[in-house]
Amino acid sequence: MKPNETMPPRIAALERDHRGYPIPWNVLRGDDGTPLFTINDDRKTARALRERICPICGVRLGRWLWFVGGPLSAFDPNGWYLNLPAHVDCVEYALTTCPYLAAQQYLKRLDVIDPGKLPSAAKVFIDETVIPERPEVFVMVTGSGIEYRERGLLWPYVRPGRPLIEWRFWRHGERITEQEARRWITTIPEGLQPMVDDL
């Protein structure tokens, strides 16, 4: 994530790296404290699941849990997420600033990791069920609570409880309309519910 003037207060309160970038709460750190931005800390992930903590800012979540990922995670009946839900403003900030989510071209593969930068006791798990290509459009969704599915590792797959209440579409760091999103997505459900406020 990069710093900018519209940073939500909870993210603005995070520790920064040497460039001034806010360090998301759940990012794994090397033995020297260096943040490894592409790797989640499984200990913090487990705590966030137990205590309903936003993995981006580290503050407890409210009523609405917002998930972000590709269209299959959002709309396919068998779709699930590896990453935990967050506050709506934290998700939207990530969608406008995180290179993987927002950059028009992102050439670095997330599964290429320099072992020398990992903490000495770290183990890295790679889920082979994840489609390796970055989606053309990202979808943020909220639903009625959270569902879990065990996957035999350190934490389960997660997704918003059905029915979905709201969804929003993003491409290259900009929010787009559903009509624009249909250029790349053919499985958007009908019957969007009224907008919700984040509590």
C-alpha positions as CSV (number, residue, x, y, z in Angstrom):
1,M,0.0,0.0,0.0
2,K,1.2,3.5,-0.7
3,P,0.5,6.6,1.4
4,N,-2.0,9.1,0.1
5,E,-4.1,12.0,1.3
6,T,-7.4,10.1,1.5
7,M,-6.0,7.4,3.9
8,P,-8.7,6.2,6.4
9,P,-7.8,7.2,10.0
10,R,-7.5,3.5,11.1
11,I,-4.9,2.9,8.3
12,A,-3.2,6.3,9.0
13,A,-2.5,5.1,12.5
14,L,-0.5,2.0,11.3
15,E,3.2,1.8,11.5
16,R,5.0,2.9,8.3
17,D,7.9,1.3,6.5
18,H,11.0,3.3,5.5
19,R,9.2,4.7,2.4
20,G,6.2,5.9,4.4
21,Y,3.9,3.1,3.4
22,P,1.4,1.9,6.0
23,I,2.1,-1.7,7.0
24,P,-1.1,-3.7,7.2
25,W,-1.7,-5.3,10.6
26,N,-1.5,-8.9,9.4
27,V,1.6,-8.7,7.3
28,L,4.4,-11.1,8.2
29,R,7.7,-9.6,9.3
30,G,11.2,-10.9,9.0
31,D,13.4,-11.5,12.0
32,D,14.7,-7.9,11.6
33,G,11.1,-6.5,11.6
34,T,11.0,-5.9,7.8
35,P,7.4,-6.2,6.6
36,L,6.9,-8.9,3.9
37,F,3.9,-7.3,2.2
38,T,2.8,-10.3,0.1
39,I,2.7,-12.8,3.0
40,N,0.1,-12.9,5.8
41,D,1.1,-13.8,9.3
42,D,-0.9,-17.0,10.2
43,R,-0.8,-16.1,13.9
44,K,-2.5,-12.8,13.3
45,T,-4.9,-14.5,10.8
46,A,-6.0,-16.9,13.5
47,R,-6.4,-14.1,16.0
48,A,-8.4,-12.0,13.5
49,L,-10.8,-15.0,13.0
50,R,-11.3,-15.5,16.7
51,E,-11.7,-11.8,17.6
52,R,-13.3,-10.4,14.4
53,I,-10.4,-8.1,13.7
54,C,-9.8,-6.3,10.4
55,P,-6.6,-7.8,8.9
56,I,-5.7,-4.5,7.3
57,C,-6.0,-2.0,10.2
58,G,-6.1,-4.3,13.2
59,V,-9.3,-2.8,14.7
60,R,-12.4,-4.8,15.5
61,L,-14.9,-5.2,12.8
62,G,-18.4,-3.8,12.9
63,R,-21.6,-5.4,11.6
64,W,-20.7,-5.6,8.0
65,L,-17.8,-7.8,6.8
66,W,-16.4,-6.9,3.4
67,F,-14.5,-9.4,1.3
68,V,-12.4,-8.7,-1.8
69,G,-11.3,-11.0,-4.5
70,G,-12.1,-12.2,-8.0
71,P,-15.5,-12.8,-9.5
72,L,-15.4,-16.5,-8.9
73,S,-14.8,-16.0,-5.2
74,A,-17.7,-13.5,-5.1
75,F,-20.3,-15.2,-7.2
76,D,-19.6,-18.8,-8.0
77,P,-21.6,-21.2,-5.7
78,N,-18.3,-22.9,-4.8
79,G,-16.3,-19.7,-4.4
80,W,-14.3,-19.0,-1.3
81,Y,-11.7,-16.6,-0.1
82,L,-8.2,-17.1,1.5
83,N,-8.1,-13.6,2.8
84,L,-10.3,-12.4,5.7
85,P,-13.0,-9.7,5.6
86,A,-12.2,-6.1,6.5
87,H,-13.8,-2.7,7.0
88,V,-15.4,-1.2,3.9
89,D,-13.0,1.8,4.0
90,C,-10.0,-0.4,4.5
91,V,-10.9,-2.6,1.5
92,E,-11.5,0.4,-0.7
93,Y,-8.2,2.0,0.3
94,A,-6.4,-1.3,-0.5
95,L,-8.2,-1.4,-3.9
96,T,-7.0,2.0,-4.8
97,T,-3.4,1.7,-3.5
98,C,-2.2,-1.9,-3.3
99,P,-0.1,-2.7,-6.4
100,Y,-1.6,-6.2,-6.9
101,L,-5.2,-4.8,-6.6
102,A,-4.8,-1.4,-8.3
103,A,-1.9,-1.3,-10.8
104,Q,-2.8,-1.6,-14.5
105,Q,0.2,-3.9,-15.0
106,Y,1.5,-6.2,-12.2
107,L,4.3,-8.4,-13.3
108,K,5.6,-9.8,-10.0
109,R,4.1,-13.2,-9.0
110,L,3.1,-13.3,-5.4
111,D,4.4,-16.8,-4.9
112,V,8.0,-16.0,-5.7
113,I,9.6,-15.4,-2.3
114,D,13.2,-14.8,-1.3
115,P,13.7,-17.4,1.5
116,G,16.5,-15.2,3.0
117,K,13.9,-12.6,4.0
118,L,11.6,-15.0,5.8
119,P,11.6,-15.3,9.6
120,S,13.8,-18.2,10.7
121,A,10.8,-20.3,11.9
122,A,8.5,-19.4,9.0
123,K,6.7,-21.9,6.8
124,V,5.0,-20.7,3.6
125,F,1.9,-22.5,2.3
126,I,0.8,-22.0,-1.3
127,D,-2.8,-23.0,-2.3
128,E,-2.8,-24.7,-5.7
129,T,-6.6,-24.2,-6.1
130,V,-6.1,-20.4,-6.5
131,I,-6.2,-19.2,-10.2
132,P,-2.6,-17.8,-10.6
133,E,-3.6,-15.0,-13.0
134,R,-4.8,-11.7,-11.5
135,P,-8.5,-11.1,-12.3
136,E,-9.4,-8.3,-14.7
137,V,-12.0,-7.0,-12.2
138,F,-12.0,-7.2,-8.4
139,V,-15.2,-7.6,-6.5
140,M,-15.9,-6.5,-3.0
141,V,-18.9,-8.1,-1.4
142,T,-20.7,-8.2,1.9
143,G,-23.4,-10.6,3.1
144,S,-25.1,-11.9,6.2
145,G,-22.2,-12.8,8.4
146,I,-19.3,-15.2,7.6
147,E,-19.1,-18.8,6.5
148,Y,-16.2,-21.1,7.0
149,R,-14.9,-24.2,5.3
150,E,-12.0,-26.2,6.7
151,R,-9.1,-26.7,4.3
152,G,-6.7,-28.7,6.4
153,L,-4.1,-26.0,7.0
154,L,-3.9,-23.2,9.6
155,W,-7.1,-21.4,8.9
156,P,-10.3,-22.1,6.9
157,Y,-11.6,-20.7,3.6
158,V,-14.1,-17.9,4.3
159,R,-16.9,-16.2,2.4
160,P,-19.8,-13.9,3.2
161,G,-22.9,-15.6,4.4
162,R,-25.7,-15.8,1.8
163,P,-27.6,-14.0,0.6
164,L,-25.1,-11.4,-0.6
165,I,-26.3,-7.9,0.4
166,E,-24.1,-5.7,-1.7
167,W,-21.2,-5.8,-4.2
168,R,-19.0,-3.3,-5.8
169,F,-16.6,-3.6,-8.8
170,W,-13.0,-2.3,-9.1
171,R,-10.6,-2.2,-12.0
172,H,-7.1,-0.7,-12.0
173,G,-7.7,1.2,-8.8
174,E,-11.0,2.7,-9.9
175,R,-14.5,1.8,-9.0
176,I,-16.6,0.8,-12.0
177,T,-20.2,0.3,-12.6
178,E,-21.9,-3.1,-12.8
179,Q,-22.6,-2.4,-16.5
180,E,-18.9,-1.9,-17.1
181,A,-18.0,-5.0,-15.1
182,R,-20.2,-7.1,-17.3
183,R,-17.7,-6.7,-20.0
184,W,-15.5,-9.2,-18.1
185,I,-17.9,-10.9,-15.8
186,T,-20.9,-13.0,-17.0
187,T,-22.1,-14.4,-13.7
188,I,-23.2,-11.4,-11.7
189,P,-26.4,-12.3,-9.8
190,E,-29.6,-10.3,-10.3
191,G,-31.5,-8.6,-7.5
192,L,-29.0,-6.4,-5.7
193,Q,-30.3,-5.5,-2.2
194,P,-30.4,-1.9,-0.9
195,M,-27.1,-0.2,0.0
196,V,-25.9,-0.7,3.5
197,D,-24.0,1.6,5.9
198,D,-20.8,0.3,7.5
199,L,-21.4,0.0,11.3
